[in-house]
Amino acid sequence: MNRIRLRPTTLLTRSAAVAVASVLALSACGTNEPDTAEEADSSEQEQTEETDSAPLEQETEEAEEAAATEDATTSGEGTEVKVGTEFTDDETGDVITIVSAVRNNPTEYYEASDNPDGEMVYLEVKVVPGKEYGGTISAADFYLDDGGDEVNYAASADDEVEEAGYEYFDSAPRREGEHTGYVPIYISETADSLKGAYVRPEAKVIGEDKKVPEFRSEFDVPAS
């Protein structure tokens, strides 16, 4: 089921100014005392066999470790694509940039269960707030098209974003200035390229009889 997000009126305020080592022990028991020459030959042969086999065992272990590392890397990471779309909210002066997107991320998000057509996307966004208003720029303001519906952030996927080594974008208080982070968005119907939008809802200015109209700007996420 697609998620449809409502866009309520938000509030604005005027602005005030991160080898296992293996030991092989060999022993032999006998009733007769071994010939000294035979014992020396046997000892020398064992040392030669151990010396000859050591490089082969080490190469095999290194190859197995390299293969395991490669498998973990390729199966556990998404694919980053550049977007580079910038737009300015004329009403607030906020400058928003969709920097990139990390596509096809592994996920345990509940909507991804038994859904081969879905995709978890991390949008990398950068915001430079305007100076006229306070309030925050929210992760909920970023959307992707999901089979005709617009869906926004998958809030419970914040831990996945951070475990993958990215900074989670929750919100950006305007008073704190520039902020960059990643917004996880799960879509149940993926496509080669994706349509997206930044939508700041209509806002009411606290203490004033004024509303700031909704702002919307769209962008494209290319295929991975």
C-alpha positions as CSV (number, residue, x, y, z in Angstrom):
1,M,0.0,0.0,0.0
2,N,1.3,3.4,-0.9
3,R,1.8,6.0,1.8
4,I,0.1,9.4,1.2
5,R,1.4,12.2,3.3
6,L,-0.6,15.2,4.3
7,R,1.0,18.6,4.2
8,P,-0.4,20.6,7.1
9,T,0.2,24.3,7.7
10,T,3.5,24.8,9.4
11,L,4.6,27.5,11.8
12,L,7.3,30.1,11.1
13,T,8.7,32.8,13.4
14,R,10.6,35.9,12.4
15,S,14.3,35.4,12.7
16,A,16.2,37.4,15.3
17,A,19.4,37.9,13.6
18,V,32.6,8.8,12.9
19,A,45.7,-13.9,12.3
20,V,44.1,-16.5,13.7
21,A,47.1,-18.5,14.3
22,S,46.9,-22.3,14.0
23,V,49.4,-24.6,15.8
24,L,49.9,-28.2,14.5
25,A,51.4,-30.6,17.0
26,L,52.7,-33.9,15.8
27,S,53.8,-36.8,18.1
28,A,54.9,-40.4,17.5
29,C,55.2,-43.3,19.9
30,G,57.1,-46.6,19.4
31,T,58.5,-49.5,21.3
32,N,61.9,-49.5,19.6
33,E,64.4,-46.6,19.7
34,P,64.5,-45.1,16.2
35,D,67.7,-45.1,14.2
36,T,69.4,-41.7,14.6
37,A,69.9,-41.2,10.9
38,E,66.3,-42.2,10.1
39,E,65.1,-39.8,12.8
40,A,67.1,-36.9,11.3
41,D,65.8,-37.7,7.8
42,S,62.2,-37.9,9.0
43,S,62.5,-34.7,11.0
44,E,64.0,-32.9,7.9
45,Q,61.3,-34.2,5.6
46,E,58.5,-33.0,8.0
47,Q,60.1,-29.5,8.2
48,T,60.4,-29.4,4.4
49,E,56.7,-30.4,4.0
50,E,55.6,-27.8,6.6
51,T,57.7,-25.1,4.9
52,D,56.4,-25.9,1.4
53,S,52.7,-26.0,2.6
54,A,52.8,-22.8,4.6
55,P,52.8,-20.4,1.6
56,L,49.9,-22.4,0.0
57,E,47.8,-22.3,3.2
58,Q,48.5,-18.6,3.6
59,E,47.5,-17.8,0.0
60,T,44.3,-19.9,0.4
61,E,43.3,-18.1,3.6
62,E,44.1,-14.6,2.1
63,A,42.0,-15.5,-1.1
64,E,39.1,-16.6,1.1
65,E,39.2,-13.5,3.2
66,A,39.4,-11.2,0.1
67,A,36.4,-13.0,-1.4
68,A,34.4,-12.7,1.8
69,T,35.3,-8.9,2.0
70,E,34.3,-8.4,-1.6
71,D,31.0,-10.2,-1.2
72,A,30.1,-8.2,1.9
73,T,31.0,-4.9,0.2
74,T,29.0,-5.5,-3.0
75,S,25.9,-6.9,-1.2
76,G,25.8,-4.4,1.6
77,E,26.0,-1.1,-0.1
78,G,23.8,1.1,-2.3
79,T,24.8,2.8,-5.5
80,E,25.3,6.6,-5.4
81,V,24.1,8.8,-8.3
82,K,24.6,12.5,-8.7
83,V,21.6,14.8,-8.8
84,G,22.9,18.4,-8.2
85,T,19.5,20.2,-8.4
86,E,19.3,23.6,-6.6
87,F,16.3,25.8,-6.0
88,T,15.4,28.8,-3.8
89,D,12.2,29.3,-1.8
90,D,11.3,32.8,-2.8
91,E,9.2,33.4,0.2
92,T,11.7,32.3,2.9
93,G,15.0,32.7,1.1
94,D,15.9,29.0,1.8
95,V,18.3,27.5,-0.7
96,I,17.7,23.7,-1.1
97,T,20.1,21.4,-3.0
98,I,19.4,17.8,-3.8
99,V,23.1,16.8,-3.9
100,S,22.9,13.1,-4.7
101,A,20.9,9.9,-4.0
102,V,22.1,6.5,-2.8
103,R,19.9,3.9,-4.5
104,N,19.1,0.2,-3.9
105,N,20.1,0.2,-0.2
106,P,19.7,-3.0,1.8
107,T,16.9,-2.5,4.2
108,E,14.8,-4.1,6.9
109,Y,12.1,-1.5,6.6
110,Y,8.7,-3.1,7.2
111,E,7.2,-2.2,3.8
112,A,10.1,-3.9,2.0
113,S,9.1,-7.4,3.3
114,D,8.2,-9.6,0.4
115,N,8.2,-6.7,-2.0
116,P,10.7,-7.3,-4.9
117,D,9.5,-4.1,-6.7
118,G,10.4,-1.7,-3.9
119,E,13.6,0.3,-3.3
120,M,15.1,2.2,-0.3
121,V,16.6,5.5,-1.4
122,Y,18.8,7.9,0.6
123,L,18.4,11.5,-0.7
124,E,21.4,13.6,0.2
125,V,20.1,17.1,0.8
126,K,21.8,20.4,1.6
127,V,19.9,23.4,3.0
128,V,21.0,27.0,3.5
129,P,18.2,28.7,5.4
130,G,17.2,32.3,4.6
131,K,17.5,34.9,7.3
132,E,14.0,36.3,7.5
133,Y,12.3,33.4,9.3
134,G,12.9,30.9,12.1
135,G,11.4,27.4,12.4
136,T,12.8,24.3,10.8
137,I,13.2,22.6,7.4
138,S,11.9,19.1,7.8
139,A,12.8,15.7,6.3
140,A,9.1,15.4,5.7
141,D,9.3,18.1,3.0
142,F,11.2,15.8,0.6
143,Y,9.2,13.4,-1.6
144,L,9.7,10.7,-4.3
145,D,7.0,9.5,-6.7
146,D,5.8,6.0,-5.8
147,G,3.6,4.7,-8.6
148,G,1.7,8.0,-8.9
149,D,1.6,8.9,-5.2
150,E,4.2,11.1,-3.4
151,V,5.8,9.5,-0.3
152,N,8.3,11.0,2.1
153,Y,10.7,9.9,4.7
154,A,10.8,6.5,6.2
155,A,11.3,7.6,9.8
156,S,12.1,4.2,11.3
157,A,15.0,3.8,8.8
158,D,17.2,6.4,10.6
159,D,19.3,3.7,12.2
160,E,20.0,2.0,8.9
161,V,21.2,5.3,7.4
162,E,23.7,5.9,10.3
163,E,24.8,2.2,10.3
164,A,25.6,2.6,6.5
165,G,27.9,5.5,7.5
166,Y,25.7,8.5,6.5
167,E,24.4,11.4,8.5
168,Y,20.6,11.2,9.0
169,F,18.7,14.4,8.1
170,D,16.0,14.8,10.6
171,S,15.4,18.5,10.5
172,A,17.4,21.7,10.0
173,P,16.6,24.6,12.4
174,R,17.0,27.8,10.5
175,R,18.8,29.4,13.4
176,E,21.6,26.8,13.1
177,G,22.4,27.7,9.5
178,E,23.6,25.3,6.8
179,H,23.0,21.6,7.2
180,T,23.6,18.5,5.0
181,G,22.3,15.0,5.5
182,Y,20.5,12.0,4.1
183,V,16.7,11.4,4.0
184,P,15.6,7.7,3.7
185,I,12.6,7.3,1.5
186,Y,11.1,3.9,0.7
187,I,9.1,3.5,-2.6
188,S,7.1,0.3,-3.2
189,E,7.3,0.7,-7.0
190,T,10.8,1.6,-8.3
191,A,11.8,2.7,-11.8
192,D,15.1,3.4,-13.7
193,S,14.8,7.1,-13.0
194,L,12.7,8.6,-10.2
195,K,10.7,11.9,-9.9
196,G,11.1,13.8,-6.7
197,A,9.9,17.1,-5.1
198,Y,10.6,19.4,-2.3
199,V,7.4,20.8,-0.8
200,R,7.4,23.4,2.0
201,P,3.8,23.5,3.2
202,E,1.9,26.8,3.6
203,A,3.1,28.4,6.8
204,K,1.6,30.7,9.4
205,V,3.8,33.4,10.9
206,I,3.5,33.3,14.7
207,G,2.3,36.6,16.1
208,E,1.3,38.0,12.8
209,D,-1.8,37.8,10.7
210,K,0.1,36.4,7.8
211,K,0.4,33.1,5.9
212,V,3.3,32.2,3.7
213,P,2.1,30.3,0.6
214,E,3.3,26.7,-0.2
215,F,6.5,26.4,-2.1
216,R,7.2,23.4,-4.5
217,S,10.1,22.5,-6.7
218,E,10.8,19.2,-8.5
219,F,13.9,17.2,-9.4
220,D,14.9,14.0,-11.1
221,V,17.0,11.1,-9.7
222,P,18.9,9.3,-12.5
223,A,19.2,5.5,-12.9
224,S,21.9,3.8,-11.0
